[in-house]
């Protein structure tokens, strides 16, 4: 595949991702502008912002990976490769750190005593995925498929990750956020009022 074809393919894929990003971001940002958002507990507001950072980081990671794929087999100077790999590292860190915080918050919302168990399960699954990836790498790259196929597998995994962001704890649905804020409001006012006695 020639350079112009690779660039066209990367741009076409990015254009499709922009539409998906607009949908995900619009859905995610809507709750912030709801009237009840400011009445949510501060932890829920921060969790919402963490989810937004994860989403933006995941979209950036997909776009950077597509740009990286477009350079495979083409002469690339060290500066561009450094920029692409740096952006890939930054995007990855924007995804993983807040996602892990959101993951533990989700487990804690189910049952606070499950946080350690849930974290252990996450580490177990991550190690198995890494093991499978290491075993699959020579099969994909070595059997004539090349690195480009491997990176496309990575892009598919990154795209499949996007919907899982919505499974995290937090008020993704503005109706649920409003209901939680309204339920919390009477409890707060009863704590502030002095008791007759």
N, C-alpha and C positions, 0 to 999 in steps of 0.2 A: 504494500500500500504506500503510495507516494505521500509526501509531506502535506500537500494541499488537501488530499483526501482525508488524512488523519485530522487535520485542523478542522475541516468541514464536519467530520463526524463528531469531534469534541464539542464544537459549537452547537451542532444540532442537539446533542445530548444535554448540553447546558441549557439550551432554550426550553427543553422539556422539563428540566429540573426547576427552572425559574417559575413555571406555572405551578408545579407542585409546591414549591417554596412559598409562593404567594398564598396558596390555600392553607398550608400548615401555619404560616405566620399570622395570617388573618384570623384563623381559628384561635390561635394561641394568644394573640394580642387583645382580642375582643374582651376577655374577662377583666383585663387591667382597666378598661374604660367603663366598666359597669359601676353604677352608683354604690353598690354594696361592697366593692373591692376594698375600700378604705376602712370598712368595719371588720374585715377579716383579721385574724390574729397575725401578728408580724411574721411569725414563722411561715404561715401559709403564703403571705405576700412574697417573702424571700424565695420560697420553694417555686413559686410561679416564675420568678425571674430566673432562677436556676434552670428551669425547664426551657425558657426562652434561649438562654445561653447554649444549652445542649443542642437545641434545634438549629440555631445559627451556626454553631461549630460543626454540626453534622453536614449541613448544606455546604459550608465552606470546604469541608474535607472532601466531599464528593466532587466539587468543582475543581479543586486542586489536583485530585487524583486523575480526573479526566484530562486536565492540562498535562500532567505527567505522562499519561498514556500517549498523548499526541506527540510527545518528544521521543518515544521509543524508536530506535533505529535511525534517528536523525542526528546530525552533528549538533551538539548542545554544549555551549561554553560552561565553564565551571560556575560562573556567577549566576546564570539562570538556574542551574541545577541546585545551587545553594539556596536560592530564593524559594524554589518549589519545595525542596525538602524541609526548609524552615517553616514555610506556611503549612505543610502537612503536619509537622510536629506541633505547631501552635494550635491548629484545628483539632488535632487529636486530644490535646490537653484540655481544650475548651469543651470537648465532648465528655471525656471520661471522668474528670474530677466532679463536675456538678451532677453527672448521671449517677455516680456512686453515692453521693449525698442524697439524691432523690430516691435511689434504691433503698437505702437504709431507712429513710423517712417513710417510705411505702410499707416496709416491713414493720416498722414501729407502729404505724397506724392500724395494722392488723392485730399485732400483739407485741408489746414492748419487750417481752422476754425472748422473742424470736430473732432479735437483731444479730446476735452472734451466730446463730444457726444459719440465718439467711446469708450472712456475709461469708460463712464457710462454704455454703452451697455455691455462691457466686464465684468464689475462688476456685472451687472444684471444677465448675463448668468452664471457666476461663482457661484452666490448665488443660482440660480435655480438648477444647477448641484449638489451643496452641499446639498440642500434640498431633491432632489430626491435620492441622495446617502444615506442620513440619514434615509429616509423612506424605501428604499429598503434593507438596511443593516439587519434589523430584519427578513425580509422575506427570504433573502438568507441564512443568518447564522442560524436563528432559525428554519427553516423548514427542518432541517436535512442535509442541504447542507454543512454547516460548513464554517470555515474561509478560508480553502483552496480554495473553489469555489469563495469566495469574492476576494481573491488575484488574481485568474486567470482572473476575470473580470477586475481588475486593470491592469493586463498585457495587455489584449486586448485593453483597453483604451490608454495605453502608446504606443502600436504599431500603433494604429490609429492616434496618435498625430504626428508620424514621418513625414508623407507626408505634413502635414500642415506647417512644417518649411519652405518648399519650396515656400509657398504662400507669405512669408514675402517680404517686399520691399528690393530691392537690385539687384545686377546684377548676378543672378544665371546662366544665359546663357552667355558664353564668347563672343558670337557674339553681344549681346546687350551691354555688357560692352565695347567692342571695339568701337561700333558705338557711344555710349555716350561719350567715351573719345575722339574720333575723332571729334565729334560735339563740344565738349568743347574746344579743342585746338585752333581753329581759333578765338573763342571769347576771350580767354586769350591773344593771341598775339595781337589782335586789341586793348585790354585795355592797353597793355604795350607800344605800339608804340605811339610816340608823334603826336599830330594832327597838320597838317599844317594850318597856319592861319594867 
